[in-house]
Amino acid sequence: MHNGPVTPILETHSLTIGYRATKDAASTILADLELVLQPGEFACLLGPNGAGKSTLLRTLSRTQPALEGAVLLDGADLAGYSARDLARRLSVVLTEPIAPGLLTVAELVALGRHPHTDWSGRLTEADHAIVAWALEATGSSALAKRQVTALSDGERQRVLIARALAQQPRLMLLDEPTAFLDVQRRVEITGLLRRLARETGLAVLLSTHDLELALRTADTIWLVTDDRQLRAGAPEDLALAGAFDTVFRSPDVRFDPQLGAFRLRQPAGPSAFVQGVGPAALWAGRALERAGCSLVTRIEQAEIVIQASAEGGAIWQITRGERTRSVTSLRELVGAIANG
């Protein structure tokens, strides 16, 4: 059986965003954007501060008018939706704190159903079932009776995502929702959003500064460059093309496409080659770099050779010239390198 092409949830055509000072004068931030989000796609929006990420999200959510071009949601012009119909298809989660008053978690999440209720605003049994599903999907069911003011930052972000999910949108836009969370909570929230996209067919666009986490989780990266361009593609393609090193380059930091991570620029030290695979070798390489060594890819180029072994506990054998010694911690390894 032949299935026709899937209509993208979000499309932009010749979209130009920015601010209009007067009828005849405008300040352009990004121009001629041709962007697409498909059902079930998890995309991350990255770029330096002030590059226009929040402006783009506001334009895509219709809280700020476009300067030129069009935004299509489910194949229809965003400008043509009524506020009610738009709220049934699009939900937004912001970084700014909310003022929930004395609402419980369940009551706050239930607000997401109002675009679907009649004039009275009364929730039906089906509405309550969707609220319960949104709480369960975000791991927030146990919080339902608690007041929102009593939640931790991580719990509150889960609940705000649950409220957005209760709208049953086609597209969810999130503006740095993990900005003030610790590492564990950032990973949890990002993983949750990716899972929701997969399980529900929802398209998710997340603005974030966490490049390394985005590289590991996003299907697509929208990368805003410092020269006001936007590059979209798979994380791996952008990394191989040098896009991240170009955008986030600084005198002290560089992006390593082999590790998919940032590295500090170090003064040139002795060259080192690490033999072995797995965590013992990976972390030995990082420790050597921190000690000022330059990692090389061929053993004959190295002044120092490290043999990493994890059998019966991690052991690192250091060979420098005619001398060989073994250490059982990376602190000892760094100390041995520093002492020659």
C-alpha positions as CSV (number, residue, x, y, z in Angstrom):
1,M,0.0,0.0,0.0
2,H,1.4,3.4,-1.0
3,N,1.4,6.1,1.6
4,G,1.7,9.7,0.5
5,P,4.3,12.1,1.8
6,V,4.0,13.2,5.4
7,T,3.1,16.8,5.9
8,P,5.7,18.5,8.1
9,I,4.4,19.9,11.4
10,L,6.4,23.1,11.0
11,E,7.7,24.8,7.8
12,T,9.1,28.2,7.2
13,H,9.4,29.8,3.8
14,S,11.7,32.8,3.2
15,L,11.2,33.7,6.8
16,T,12.9,36.9,8.1
17,I,12.8,37.7,11.8
18,G,13.7,40.8,13.7
19,Y,12.1,44.0,15.0
20,R,10.2,46.7,13.2
21,A,11.0,50.2,14.5
22,T,8.7,52.0,12.2
23,K,6.5,51.0,9.2
24,D,9.5,51.5,6.9
25,A,12.4,50.6,9.1
26,A,13.3,47.2,10.5
27,S,16.2,45.5,12.3
28,T,16.8,42.1,10.7
29,I,18.2,39.3,12.9
30,L,17.9,36.2,10.7
31,A,16.7,36.2,7.0
32,D,15.5,33.8,4.4
33,L,15.0,30.8,6.8
34,E,13.8,27.6,5.2
35,L,13.2,25.2,8.1
36,V,11.3,22.0,8.6
37,L,10.2,19.9,11.6
38,Q,8.6,16.5,11.0
39,P,6.3,14.5,13.3
40,G,8.2,12.8,16.1
41,E,11.3,15.0,15.5
42,F,13.4,16.3,18.4
43,A,15.4,19.4,17.4
44,C,17.7,21.6,19.4
45,L,18.2,25.3,18.7
46,L,21.8,26.4,19.5
47,G,23.8,29.5,19.2
48,P,25.7,32.3,21.1
49,N,23.9,34.7,23.4
50,G,22.1,37.4,21.4
51,A,22.1,35.5,18.2
52,G,18.4,35.5,17.9
53,K,17.2,32.1,19.3
54,S,14.5,33.6,21.5
55,T,13.3,35.9,18.7
56,L,13.0,32.9,16.4
57,L,10.9,31.0,19.0
58,R,8.7,34.0,19.6
59,T,8.1,34.3,15.8
60,L,7.4,30.6,15.5
61,S,4.9,30.8,18.3
62,R,3.2,34.0,16.8
63,T,4.0,36.1,19.9
64,Q,6.1,38.3,17.6
65,P,5.3,39.1,14.0
66,A,7.7,38.0,11.2
67,L,9.2,40.7,9.1
68,E,8.8,38.7,5.9
69,G,7.9,35.2,4.8
70,A,5.6,32.6,6.2
71,V,5.4,30.0,9.0
72,L,3.2,27.0,8.3
73,L,1.8,24.8,11.0
74,D,0.3,21.5,9.8
75,G,0.4,23.0,6.3
76,A,-1.6,26.1,7.1
77,D,-0.3,29.6,7.6
78,L,0.3,30.3,11.2
79,A,-1.2,33.8,10.9
80,G,-4.6,32.3,9.9
81,Y,-5.2,30.3,13.1
82,S,-7.5,31.7,15.7
83,A,-6.0,31.9,19.2
84,R,-8.0,28.8,20.3
85,D,-7.1,26.7,17.3
86,L,-3.4,27.7,17.7
87,A,-3.4,26.7,21.3
88,R,-4.7,23.3,20.3
89,R,-1.7,22.7,18.0
90,L,1.1,24.6,19.7
91,S,2.4,24.8,23.2
92,V,5.2,26.8,24.7
93,V,7.4,26.3,27.8
94,L,9.5,29.3,28.8
95,T,12.4,29.8,31.2
96,E,10.7,32.6,33.1
97,P,9.2,31.6,36.5
98,I,5.4,31.4,36.7
99,A,3.2,32.7,39.5
100,P,0.9,29.7,40.2
101,G,-0.7,31.1,43.3
102,L,-2.2,28.3,45.4
103,L,-2.7,25.9,42.5
104,T,-1.9,22.3,42.9
105,V,0.1,20.4,40.3
106,A,-3.0,18.7,38.9
107,E,-4.8,22.0,38.7
108,L,-1.9,23.7,36.9
109,V,-1.6,20.8,34.4
110,A,-5.4,20.9,33.9
111,L,-5.1,24.5,32.5
112,G,-3.6,22.9,29.4
113,R,-7.0,21.5,28.6
114,H,-8.8,24.9,28.3
115,P,-8.3,25.3,24.6
116,H,-10.3,22.1,24.2
117,T,-13.2,23.0,26.6
118,D,-16.5,24.6,25.9
119,W,-17.6,28.1,27.0
120,S,-18.0,27.0,30.6
121,G,-14.4,25.8,30.9
122,R,-15.6,22.6,32.7
123,L,-13.4,19.6,32.3
124,T,-15.0,16.4,31.1
125,E,-14.0,12.8,32.1
126,A,-11.9,12.6,28.9
127,D,-10.1,15.9,29.9
128,H,-9.3,14.5,33.3
129,A,-8.0,11.3,31.7
130,I,-5.6,13.4,29.5
131,V,-4.4,15.4,32.5
132,A,-3.6,12.1,34.2
133,W,-1.8,10.8,31.1
134,A,0.3,14.0,30.9
135,L,1.3,13.7,34.6
136,E,2.2,10.0,34.1
137,A,4.1,10.7,30.8
138,T,6.3,13.3,32.6
139,G,6.8,11.2,35.7
140,S,4.8,13.7,37.8
141,S,1.8,11.6,39.0
142,A,3.1,11.5,42.5
143,L,3.2,15.3,42.6
144,A,-0.5,15.8,41.6
145,K,-1.8,17.0,45.0
146,R,1.2,19.1,45.9
147,Q,1.2,22.9,45.6
148,V,3.3,24.1,42.7
149,T,5.1,26.6,45.1
150,A,6.5,23.6,47.0
151,L,8.2,22.0,44.0
152,S,11.9,22.0,43.3
153,D,13.1,23.6,40.0
154,G,13.4,20.2,38.3
155,E,9.9,19.1,39.4
156,R,8.4,22.4,38.3
157,Q,9.9,22.1,34.8
158,R,8.4,18.6,34.5
159,V,5.0,19.9,35.6
160,L,5.2,22.8,33.0
161,I,6.0,20.3,30.3
162,A,3.0,18.2,31.5
163,R,0.8,21.3,31.2
164,A,2.0,21.9,27.7
165,L,1.5,18.2,26.9
166,A,-2.1,18.3,28.2
167,Q,-2.8,20.7,25.4
168,Q,-2.2,17.8,23.0
169,P,-0.2,20.0,20.7
170,R,1.4,19.0,17.4
171,L,4.4,21.2,18.2
172,M,6.1,22.1,21.5
173,L,8.5,25.0,21.7
174,L,10.8,25.3,24.7
175,D,13.0,28.3,25.5
176,E,15.9,27.1,27.7
177,P,13.7,25.2,30.1
178,T,16.8,23.5,31.7
179,A,18.8,26.7,32.2
180,F,18.7,26.7,36.0
181,L,18.7,22.9,36.6
182,D,21.6,20.7,37.8
183,V,23.3,18.3,35.4
184,Q,21.1,15.3,36.3
185,R,17.9,17.2,35.9
186,R,19.0,18.7,32.6
187,V,19.7,15.2,31.3
188,E,16.4,13.9,32.6
189,I,14.3,16.7,31.1
190,T,16.1,16.5,27.7
191,G,15.6,12.7,27.7
192,L,12.0,13.1,28.6
193,L,11.4,15.5,25.7
194,R,13.1,13.1,23.2
195,R,11.0,10.2,24.5
196,L,7.7,12.2,24.2
197,A,8.5,13.1,20.6
198,R,9.1,9.5,19.8
199,E,6.1,8.1,21.6
200,T,3.5,10.8,20.7
201,G,4.5,12.0,17.2
202,L,4.9,15.4,18.7
203,A,7.5,17.7,17.1
204,V,9.8,19.4,19.8
205,L,12.1,22.3,19.4
206,L,14.3,23.0,22.4
207,S,16.5,26.1,22.7
208,T,19.5,25.3,24.9
209,H,23.1,26.2,25.6
210,D,24.0,22.6,26.5
211,L,25.8,21.7,23.2
212,E,27.2,18.3,24.3
213,L,23.8,17.1,25.5
214,A,22.1,18.3,22.4
215,L,24.7,16.4,20.2
216,R,23.8,13.2,22.0
217,T,20.0,13.5,21.9
218,A,18.8,15.7,19.0
219,D,17.7,14.4,15.7
220,T,18.3,17.8,14.2
221,I,20.4,20.8,15.2
222,W,19.4,24.4,14.3
223,L,22.6,26.3,14.7
224,V,22.5,30.1,14.7
225,T,25.9,31.4,13.7
226,D,27.5,34.7,14.9
227,D,27.2,36.1,11.3
228,R,23.4,35.8,11.5
229,Q,23.0,32.6,9.5
230,L,21.2,29.4,10.5
231,R,22.5,26.0,9.6
232,A,20.2,23.0,10.1
233,G,21.3,19.4,9.9
234,A,22.1,16.2,11.8
235,P,24.4,16.8,14.8
236,E,27.1,14.5,13.2
237,D,27.0,16.3,9.9
238,L,27.4,19.7,11.5
239,A,30.3,18.5,13.7
240,L,32.1,16.9,10.8
241,A,31.7,20.2,8.8
242,G,33.4,22.1,11.6
243,A,30.3,24.2,12.3
244,F,30.5,24.0,16.1
245,D,34.1,24.9,16.2
246,T,33.4,27.9,14.0
247,V,30.5,29.2,16.0
248,F,31.9,28.6,19.5
249,R,35.6,29.3,18.8
250,S,37.5,31.3,21.4
251,P,41.1,31.8,22.4
252,D,40.9,29.3,25.3
253,V,38.4,26.7,24.0
254,R,38.0,24.6,21.0
255,F,35.4,22.0,19.9
256,D,36.9,18.6,19.3
257,P,34.9,16.8,16.6
258,Q,36.4,13.4,17.6
259,L,35.1,13.6,21.1
260,G,32.0,15.8,20.4
261,A,33.1,18.0,23.3
262,F,34.9,21.2,24.2
263,R,38.5,21.2,25.1
264,L,40.6,23.8,26.7
265,R,43.5,25.0,24.7
266,Q,46.7,24.0,26.5
267,P,50.4,25.1,26.0
268,A,52.2,22.6,24.0
269,G,53.6,19.9,26.3
270,P,55.1,16.4,25.7
271,S,53.3,14.3,23.1
272,A,51.4,11.3,24.4
273,F,49.8,8.2,22.9
274,V,47.2,6.2,24.7
275,Q,46.8,2.5,24.0
276,G,43.7,0.6,24.9
277,V,40.0,1.1,24.7
278,G,37.1,1.8,27.0
279,P,36.8,4.3,29.9
280,A,40.3,3.7,31.3
281,A,41.8,4.9,28.0
282,L,39.3,7.7,27.5
283,W,39.8,9.2,30.9
284,A,43.6,8.7,30.7
285,G,43.5,10.9,27.6
286,R,41.5,13.6,29.3
287,A,43.9,13.5,32.3
288,L,46.9,13.8,30.0
289,E,45.4,16.8,28.2
290,R,44.7,18.5,31.5
291,A,48.4,17.9,32.5
292,G,49.4,19.7,29.3
293,C,50.2,16.8,27.0
294,S,49.5,16.8,23.3
295,L,47.7,13.7,22.3
296,V,48.9,12.1,19.1
297,T,47.4,9.3,16.9
298,R,50.6,7.4,16.1
299,I,52.8,5.7,18.7
300,E,56.0,6.7,16.8
301,Q,55.1,10.4,17.3
302,A,54.9,10.1,21.1
303,E,57.3,11.0,23.8
304,I,55.1,9.2,26.3
305,V,53.1,6.0,25.8
306,I,50.3,5.1,28.1
307,Q,48.9,1.5,28.2
308,A,45.4,1.5,29.7
309,S,44.1,-1.7,31.2
310,A,40.9,-2.3,33.1
311,E,41.4,-6.0,33.9
312,G,41.2,-6.6,37.7
313,G,41.0,-2.8,38.3
314,A,42.3,0.1,36.2
315,I,46.0,0.2,35.7
316,W,48.0,2.6,33.5
317,Q,51.5,1.7,32.4
318,I,53.6,4.7,31.6
319,T,56.6,4.4,29.2
320,R,58.8,7.4,28.7
321,G,62.1,6.6,27.0
322,E,63.7,3.6,28.7
323,R,61.6,4.0,31.8
324,T,58.3,2.2,32.5
325,R,56.1,2.3,35.6
326,S,52.6,1.5,36.5
327,V,50.0,3.5,38.4
328,T,46.5,2.7,39.7
329,S,45.0,6.2,39.7
330,L,44.9,9.0,37.2
331,R,46.0,11.4,39.9
332,E,49.2,9.3,40.1
333,L,49.5,9.4,36.3
334,V,49.3,13.2,36.1
335,G,51.8,13.4,39.0
336,A,54.2,11.1,37.2
337,I,54.0,13.1,34.0
338,A,54.5,16.4,35.8
339,N,57.6,15.0,37.6
340,G,59.2,13.7,34.4
